[in-house]
Amino acid sequence: MARAPAHPSHALLAALALPALPMSALTLPLIIYLPEFFAHSLGLNLAMVGFIFTVVRLADLLFDPFVGGLMDRTRTRWGQFRPWLLLGGPLVMAGTWMLFMARPGVGPLYLSAGLVLAYVGYSMVVLSQMGMGAAIAPDYRGRSRVFAWWMVCNTLGQILVMAMPVFFADRIAHDSSFTVRTMGWFILASVPVTIAVTVLVVREGDAPTPAHTARLRDYLGLFRLSSTRLLLLTQLLVGLGLGISAAVFLFFFTMLKQVPFAYVGLQFVAFYVVGVATAPVWSMIANRIGRHRALAIGCCGFAAYMVLMMAMPPGNMVYFFGMGLLGGTMACSVDMLPRSMMADVSDEDRLASGQDRTGMLFALLTVTHKFGQAMSIGVVYFALDLIGFKAGSPTNSGAALRGVSVLYGVVPGVLYIASALVVSRFGLTPARHDAIRKELAALGVTDVAGDLPPEVLRDEGGAGVPLPLAT
């Protein structure tokens, strides 16, 4: 098999990153639009919808490491990862068709099957895509370029799919399900094109020897450090807060705040643009006062954003988008800082254990965040059903609508304040980390805080690209 080029061109990296566009376009609708679509437009029971999304998402957490292990052992004449990319694409398309084109009369089994196909295909595409990236760019600078191109396509896909309802506002006014079907057609059209470009343009290098598979006791050993425990608890609370607010996002803004359905997704666009723009600012703040203090400020700021959104006058679009600027700024810190903090923890763990377990630590960070978001949908939809809330009904009681408001603002706000209190106890300060680096250097460890592992690249959230209410 031909070796990968030493310095991949921008054209090659762009071709590799292209599948991130439809994959990112799939993620937010799966969390924001589809639960509401199946409960409101298709009439499924709220609690049942929440239960199905939660169970399938939790199962997906187990599937990721399983399929990753299979990829590590794959050797074919077409490469190590390209066969998985070609297999994942049709699965994503099948799941997208079932979910986004669903009609009234479908039941829980139909929803479950569609979600399984979409999540399994998504995992195959993203993991194989990032595996190819690690193969063609094995050095630190090269992987930074890979991730930069991935971030561009990832952000572009989410902006396009969130802005799509505005393009079809007139049609949506007469058929609210049209926006979901339009998103589905966009994904269906872009998946085969982008994957074909990647497969035809990108050639993998020689496959490395499969790494040793980490066992459960290896992961449990990482919890010996208080830094690991505090950071993972913070990430769990943040994931729950994001997921809970996401689950009622559409209900809150369209039914309580009278924001036109076509314009709800535009606040996500503001989140992404502002988040990318303020990332350097948060980096400077973190370097000056410490990452854990900066993250605590970001968590408190996002809690303030949630409370302020509860005070929004109905129909006031200036307030709606103005608060989006505040939310995007704070969401950037909540998304990017835990990843850089985990890189610091990996140095502390290396000094304590004598092993480089960076990949395992980042895997724990990703799984913890996904677990919080997976649990939130089931909890929220069960609570909505319990208080008698009816999706899309004009006859909801005042108590049911107040319950939606509490679930959107109060509960996530409390979780964010709790995460700020937890992370404020994080003992890995800049001074402590500098001391650790010096001790490692004295022991002859020269690659401290070096190359980020593939697990970081595989995180669907993506470092530095804020996911305000999603995955």
Residue pairs with C-beta under 8 A, 6 or more apart in sequence:
1 79
1 204
1 205
1 206
1 207
2 203
2 205
3 205
3 206
4 135
4 136
4 137
4 138
4 203
4 204
4 205
5 12
5 136
7 142
8 16
8 136
8 137
8 142
8 145
8 146
10 145
10 149
11 201
12 136
12 201
12 202
13 137
13 145
13 146
13 149
14 149
14 153
15 197
15 198
15 201
15 202
16 129
16 132
16 133
16 136
16 146
16 149
16 150
16 198
16 201
16 202
17 129
17 146
17 149
17 150
17 152
17 153
17 154
18 153
18 194
18 195
18 197
18 198
19 85
19 89
19 125
19 126
19 129
19 153
19 191
19 194
19 195
19 198
20 126
20 129
20 150
20 153
20 154
20 157
21 153
21 154
21 156
21 157
21 160
21 190
21 194
22 92
22 157
22 186
22 187
22 190
22 191
22 194
23 92
23 122
23 125
23 126
23 129
23 154
23 157
23 460
24 153
24 154
24 155
24 156
24 157
24 158
24 161
24 460
25 157
25 158
25 160
25 161
25 183
25 186
25 187
25 190
26 92
26 96
26 118
26 122
26 187
27 122
27 158
27 460
27 470
27 471
28 158
28 161
28 162
28 268
28 467
28 470
28 471
29 100
29 161
29 180
29 183
30 99
30 115
30 118
30 471
31 243
31 246
31 247
31 373
31 377
31 469
31 470
31 471
32 246
32 249
32 250
32 265
32 469
32 470
33 179
33 180
33 183
33 250
34 99
34 100
34 180
35 49
35 50
35 53
35 247
35 377
35 381
36 250
36 251
36 391
37 102
37 177
37 180
38 44
38 49
38 102
38 106
38 111
39 45
39 46
39 49
39 381
39 391
40 176
40 391
40 392
41 104
41 176
41 177
41 180
41 392
42 102
42 103
42 104
42 105
42 106
43 104
44 106
44 107
44 108
44 111
45 385
46 381
46 382
46 384
46 385
46 389
46 391
47 381
47 382
47 384
47 385
47 386
48 108
49 111
49 381
50 247
50 377
50 378
50 379
50 380
50 381
50 382
50 384
50 385
51 378
51 381
51 382
52 108
52 111
52 112
52 115
53 115
53 374
53 377
53 378
53 381
54 374
54 375
54 377
54 378
54 379
55 112
55 378
56 112
56 115
56 116
56 119
57 119
57 370
57 373
57 374
57 377
58 371
58 374
58 375
59 116
59 119
60 119
60 120
60 123
60 370
60 374
61 367
61 370
61 371
61 374
63 119
63 120
63 123
64 123
64 127
64 367
64 458
65 363
67 84
67 120
67 123
67 124
67 127
68 127
68 458
69 213
71 80
71 81
71 84
71 127
71 128
71 131
72 210
72 211
73 210
74 80
74 81
74 83
74 84
74 207
75 207
76 83
79 132
79 203
79 204
79 207
80 131
80 135
80 204
80 207
81 128
81 129
81 131
81 132
81 135
81 204
82 128
82 132
82 199
82 202
82 204
84 124
84 127
84 128
85 124
85 125
85 128
85 129
85 132
85 195
85 198
85 199
86 195
86 199
87 124
88 120
88 121
88 122
88 123
88 124
88 125
88 128
89 121
89 125
89 191
89 192
89 195
90 121
91 117
91 118
91 120
91 121
91 124
92 117
92 118
92 121
92 122
92 125
92 187
92 191
93 121
93 187
93 188
93 191
93 192
94 117
94 121
95 114
95 115
95 116
95 117
95 118
95 119
95 120
95 121
96 118
96 184
96 187
96 188
96 191
97 184
97 188
98 110
98 113
98 114
98 117
98 118
99 111
99 114
99 115
99 118
99 184
100 180
100 181
100 183
100 184
100 185
100 187
101 181
101 184
102 110
102 111
102 114
122 460
125 195
126 458
126 460
127 458
129 150
129 198
130 150
130 454
130 457
130 458
131 454
132 198
132 202
132 204
133 143
133 146
133 147
133 150
133 454
133 457
134 143
134 146
134 454
134 457
135 204
135 205
135 207
135 208
136 142
136 146
136 202
136 203
136 204
136 205
137 143
137 145
137 146
138 205
139 451
140 450
140 451
140 452
143 451
143 452
143 457
146 457
147 452
147 457
147 462
147 463
150 457
150 462
151 462
151 464
151 465
154 462
154 465
155 272
155 276
155 465
158 268
158 272
159 268
159 269
159 272
159 273
160 186
161 183
161 186
161 187
161 265
162 265
162 266
162 268
162 269
163 265
163 266
163 269
164 179
164 182
164 183
164 186
164 265
165 172
165 179
165 182
165 261
165 262
165 263
165 264
165 265
166 262
166 263
166 265
166 266
168 178
168 179
168 182
168 262
169 260
169 262
169 263
171 178
172 178
172 179
172 261
172 262
173 262
176 261
179 261
179 262
214 360
218 357
218 360
219 360
219 364
221 353
222 228
222 349
222 357
222 360
222 361
222 364
223 229
223 232
224 352
225 345
225 348
225 349
225 352
226 427
227 344
227 345
227 348
227 426
227 427
227 428
228 345
228 349
228 361
228 364
230 422
230 423
230 425
230 426
230 427
231 338
231 341
231 342
231 345
231 365
231 423
231 426
232 364
232 365
232 368
233 419
233 422
234 295
234 299
234 338
234 419
234 422
234 423
234 426
235 338
235 365
235 368
235 369
235 372
236 368
236 369
236 371
236 372
237 372
237 415
237 416
237 418
237 419
237 422
238 299
238 334
238 338
238 369
238 372
238 415
238 416
238 419
239 368
239 369
239 370
239 371
239 372
239 373
239 376
240 372
240 373
240 375
240 376
240 412
240 415
241 302
241 372
241 411
241 412
241 413
241 415
241 416
241 419
242 372
242 373
242 376
242 412
242 467
242 468
242 469
242 470
243 372
243 373
243 374
243 375
243 376
243 377
243 380
244 376
244 379
244 380
244 407
244 408
244 411
244 412
244 415
245 306
245 407
245 408
245 409
245 412
245 469
246 373
246 376
246 377
246 469
246 470
247 376
247 377
247 380
247 381
247 407
248 380
248 384
248 404
248 407
248 408
249 264
249 408
249 469
250 261
250 264
251 384
251 389
251 391
251 404
251 408
252 404
252 405
252 407
252 408
253 259
253 264
253 320
254 260
254 261
254 264
255 392
255 396
255 401
255 404
256 314
256 401
256 404
256 405
257 309
257 312
257 314
257 315
257 320
258 314
258 315
259 315
259 317
259 320
263 317
263 320
266 321
267 320
267 321
267 324
267 327
268 468
268 469
270 321
270 324
270 325
270 327
270 328
271 324
271 327
271 328
271 331
271 466
271 468
272 328
272 465
272 466
273 328
274 324
274 325
274 328
274 329
274 332
275 328
275 329
275 331
275 332
275 335
275 464
275 465
275 466
275 468
276 332
276 464
276 465
278 328
278 329
278 332
279 332
279 336
279 464
282 294
282 298
282 332
282 333
282 336
282 337
283 336
285 294
285 297
285 333
286 294
286 295
286 337
286 340
287 430
290 429
290 430
291 337
291 340
291 341
291 344
292 341
292 423
292 424
292 426
292 428
292 429
293 424
294 333
294 337
295 333
295 334
295 337
295 338
295 341
295 420
295 423
296 420
296 421
296 423
296 424
297 333
297 420
298 330
298 331
298 332
298 333
298 334
298 337
299 330
299 333
299 334
299 416
299 417
299 419
299 420
299 423
300 416
300 417
300 420
301 326
301 329
301 330
301 333
302 327
302 330
302 331
302 334
302 416
303 412
303 413
303 414
303 416
303 417
303 420
304 326
304 330
304 413
305 323
305 326
305 327
305 330
306 408
306 409
306 410
306 412
306 413
306 416
307 409
307 410
307 413
308 323
308 326
309 323
309 327
309 408
309 409
310 405
310 408
310 409
310 410
312 319
312 320
312 323
313 319
327 468
328 466
328 468
331 466
331 467
331 468
332 464
332 466
334 466
335 461
335 463
335 464
335 465
335 466
335 467
336 463
336 464
336 466
338 365
339 362
339 365
339 456
339 459
339 463
340 463
341 426
341 428
342 361
342 362
342 365
343 358
343 449
343 452
344 428
344 433
344 449
345 361
345 428
346 356
346 357
346 358
346 361
346 362
346 449
347 433
347 436
347 437
347 440
347 448
347 449
348 428
348 433
348 436
349 355
349 357
349 361
350 356
350 357
350 358
350 440
350 445
350 448
351 436
351 439
351 440
351 443
358 452
358 453
359 453
359 454
359 455
362 452
362 453
362 455
362 456
362 459
363 455
366 455
366 458
366 459
366 461
369 461
370 471
373 470
373 471
380 407
383 403
383 407
384 391
384 400
384 403
384 404
384 407
387 399
387 400
387 403
388 396
388 397
388 399
388 400
389 396
389 400
389 401
389 403
389 404
390 396
390 400
437 448
437 449
440 448
441 448
456 463
460 471
461 467
461 470
461 471
